[in-house]
């Protein structure tokens, strides 16, 4: 991917977010293969955005790191791209990349500035549409359809219709068109690209360094404490308690690189509204323990 294309996507995404009322700043650390390019927030949402020209260029580590950061900060991860491998991403379709909503700048603009929500998403090569289970049930009863009769008219099994009404099954575009013709378009559920449900359970990263082992011990000694290790952002660790979120930066780099890393970490912490803490040696870990009341 060319740097010019990437910069164009980045600037366009920033402009859209800011015009929609978000505070938005770019993140430039680490220099290559970082998981977050834009950090953004308004009164309702926190967004962590990755910009790429082609989703093929994203590594699994970047995607995992992006989702982990989103979970740590109760934020929404989002990817903005032009291509999905060899195909242009359509402006009315959401691509699911490792479970992360991936959109074009046109879709992002239409969603944030015109309140236009897409209906179709693409996952594992299939174009799919979600069904609103409550509206589906209401319309099925209103038009006096039994499960069997509706299944027969749609050309699907009764089990499939049960799934639509429970909200457990997405349908192909062809089936979605048939459902809309029979029950109305209201039963098709638009995609909220800013909605994200992180996987349940804590993230368990094996502590390797002495600092990581010390932070893990510190966190496991208290209930309602979660420890996250990030590898592709200027923030190295996040400790989350029931009362606060702490962004931790560990000094590994030269002084010049470290100052830049701190500045970029502060951008994230300020917009996300977390406290920031720098670890240079073991004394800082002891101070950290007192700071968060362990």
N, C-alpha and C positions, 0 to 999 in steps of 0.2 A: 504494500500500500504506500502511496506517496504521502510525504509530509504535508503537501499543499492540500490534498483531499481531506486529510485528518484534521488539519487546522480549520478548514472550512466547516466541517461537521461540528467541531467543537464550538466555534464562534456562533454558528447558527443555533445550536442547542442552548448555549448561554443566553442568547438574545430571546429565544422563545420563553425560557424559564423566567427571565427577568420581566418580560412583558406580561407574563401571567401572575406577577406579584411575588415571585419567589426571590429570596436572597440566594445568589449562586456565585460560586468561586471555583476557579480551576485548581487542580492539584497536579504538581509537576514532579513529585517524588514518589518512588524512584524514577530515574530517567527513562527506563525502558520496562515494558511488561508490567506496569502497575495495574492494580485492580480498580482504582477509582480515579476518574479524570475530572469529575465535577461533583462537588458537594453542594446541596441545595436544600432549602427549607422555607416553609411558610408557617402560618399558625396551625395548620392541620397535618402537614406531611414533612417527613425528612426523606430526602432522596440521595442515593449514591449512584452516580451515573458513570458507566463505562462507554467510551466512544471508540468505535472501530469502523474501518471502511468495509471489512469483510469479517463475518463471525468466524470464519475458518482460521483467522489469525489469533483468536482467543485461545489460550491454553486452559486446561482443566483447573490448574492451580489458580489462575486469575478468577475464574468463575466461582470456585470454592471460596476463595478469599473474599470476593464481593458479597456472597451470600452470608458468610460468617460475620463480616462487618455489619451487614444489614441487620442481622439478628442481634448482635451486640448493642447496636444503637436504636433498635426498634424502628428501623428505616426501611424504605422500599428500594431494592436494587433495580436498576433499569439499564438496558443496553440500547444504544442508538447506533444503527449501522445502515449501510446502503445495500450490501450484498449478504446473502446467506449461501456461502460456498460459491457456486457458479451462477446463482440466480439472483436477479434484482428482487429486493424485498418490496412487495406491493404496499401501497400507501394506505390500504384499508385492511391489512392483515397483520396480526401480532404473531411473531415467531417465538416459540418457546425454546430458549437456548439454556440447557442445563436447569430448566425450571424457572429461568428469568425471562420476563417480558422483554422482547426485542422489537424495536419499532424504527421507522424512518423519521426524519425530522418533520416531514409533512404530516404524518399521523400524530406526532407529538404536538405540532402546532394546532391541528384541527381539534385535538382532544382538549388542550389547555385553553385555547383562545376562542374556539367556537363551540365547545362542549359536545363535540361529535364523538360518540363512543363506537369503536369497531365491534363487529359481531363475530368475525371469523378469526380463528387462530390456527397456526400450523405447528404440529407436533409429530415428530418421527415421520415426516414426509406426508402426513395426512392433513387435509383442510377440514376443520371441525367447528361446530357451533355449540354453545352451551344452552341448556334449556332452563327456564325459570320454573322450578317445581311447583311453587304455589300458584302461579298464573296458569300453568299447564293443567293442574287439578281443577282450578276454578272454571276454566274454559271447557274441559272435558265434561264436567258435571253440567255446566250451563247448556251445552249442546247435546246432552243426554247420550254420551258415548260410554259404552262399557269398555273395559280393557280389551276384550276380544274383538269387538266391532272396530275400535280405533286401530288395533294392530292389523286387522284385515285390510282396512282402507289405506294404511301407510305401507303395507307390504313388509311388516316386521313381525317379530314374535311378541307374544303377550309379555314375556320377560323383559323385552326391550322397553315396552311401554311402562312397565313397573319402574324400570330404571329411570326413565324420563321424569316420572312423577316424584321419585325420591331425590332427583338431582344428582344421581351417581353416574350418569352416562351422557357423554357428549355425542353429537350426531354428525354425520357427514353433511356437507352443504346441500346435496340433493334431498336428503331426508328432512333437513331443516326447512327447505322450500315447501315440501309437501305438508309439513306440520303447520307452517304459517298459512298456507292456503286453506286448511281445514279449521284451525283454531284461532288464527290471527297472528300477526307479527309480535304481539305483546308477549307471547310465550317464549320468544327468543331472548336470551339474556345477554345484554351488551357486556363487553369486557372493560373492567376498570383497570387501566394499566398501572395505576398508582396503588392498587390493592395488592398486598403481598402477605402471605401466611407462611412464616418461617417454620421449618421442621421442628417438631416437638422434641423436648429433651435437651440436655446440656451438650455443649460441644466439648469433646474430650480430646485434647491435644497432648501427646506424650511429651512431658517436660524433658528437655535435653541439657540445656545449660544450667549453671548454678543459679542464675537469676530466675529462670523459668521454674526450677524446682522450688525455690524460695517463695515465689509468687503463688504457685499451686498450693503449697502447704498453707500459706497465709489464707488463701481463699477457702480451702476445704475445712479449715478450722471454724468456719462460720456458716450457718444455714442461710439460704437465700443469697448465695454468692456464686457468680458465674465468672469463669476465667476464659478469655479468648486470646488466641495467639494469631496475629496477622503477619503475613510475610511480604505482601505486595503493596503496602501503604506506608506513609511516614510514621504511623502509629504502630508500635510493635505489639502491645498488649492492651486489652481492655478488661477491667474488673468492674463488674456490674453487681450492685447490691440492691436491696429493695428501696433504698433511699437515693442512690446516686450512681452515676456512670463516671468512671475514671479512665482517661486515656493516658497510656504510659509509653514514653519514648526512652529507649535504651541507647546509651552512647557506645557505638561501635566504630563510627566513621572518624575521619580526620576532623579537626576543628572546623574547617571551612565547610565540609559536607554536612557536619552536624548542625551548624547554624541554619543552613538551608532546610534540613530535615525538620528542625524545631519550628521554623516559620510555616512550613507546609502542614505540619501536625496541628499547629494553632488554628489554621484556617478551618480544619475539620472540627476541632473541639469547640470553637466559638460558634459555628453555625449549627452544629448538632446540640450544643449546650451541654457539653460535658466538661469536667475538670481535667486539666492536663498536669502530668507529673513526669519529671525527668529522673531517670536512674543512671548514676555514674558509677556508683560502687555500693557495697553492702550497707553502708550507713544510710544510704537513701532508702533502702528497703525497710530498715528499722523505723525510719521517720515516716514512711508510708503507712506502716502498721498503726502508728499513733494517729496519723492524719484521718484515716477512715474508721477509727474507733474499734479496732480489733483488740 
